[in-house]
Amino acid sequence: MADTKRQKVRVWDLPVRLFHWTLVLLLVVSYLSGRAGGGWMDLHFWSGYAILTLLLFRLAWGFVGSTTARFSNFVKGPVAAVSYLKGLLQGRESLEIGHNPAGGLMVLVMIFAVLAQVTAGLFAADTDMGLVNGPLSNLVSDKWVDRLTAFHAFWVNVLIVLVAIHVLAAFVYLAWKRQNLIGAMFTGRKPADEVAPSGSAPPALTFASGRLAVSLLIAMAALVYFIVRLG
């Protein structure tokens, strides 16, 4: 007889999963191309534009997307996040259909941290790379270009720390609660007993259409194009 507890429940939609893993890939590309400099800076810029497109898409998807993608579903604030972590340390059972309060807060922090880095890059300039200018660097004073360039160089270290915390938390969750959050972000599904008490039906979810996601992504790409062209 099949173990009904381990039946899989659809949790994450395809747009959220593609956003997550594409962002991971682009962050690696941006970091390596930025470190390489020279001719690789063209790739660095294009990667940055793609990241900005993804971030704007994710922000919009957080309001019109599927249930578990919406900020209203998982952003509970710092008090709820701290309370969740205390309960976790105390061994209190907690079942989440999507992000838990701490994970939800981390998602929001990551989105805006990466957004800050990309925005600074639009205005940054680097003479060490052969006078490489961000597309909007001529719209602000030299003083602000210097400040945003310094921020862009420094903030990458903050992002590395945040990514490390994010990855570490996923592995701790796997070792401690035996819940594979990384696998769920690939497949979009979680075991039923991880999202609802035994014998209870999982919460009802609504999944937004793929057509809406594609339309929104195209609109965000067009917006980024016009932002870049402002310079």
HUWOLIN-V257894 format. One line per field, one symbol per residue. burial: 1 if it has 9 or more other ideal C-beta (glycine too) atoms within 8 Angstrom, else 0. Layout:
BEGIN
burial=???
END
This chain:
BEGIN
burial=000000111011101110111110011011111100100110111011111111111111110011111100111100011011101100000001111111111111111011111111111110001000011110010001100110110011011001101100110011000010100110011111001100000100100100011001100110110011001
END
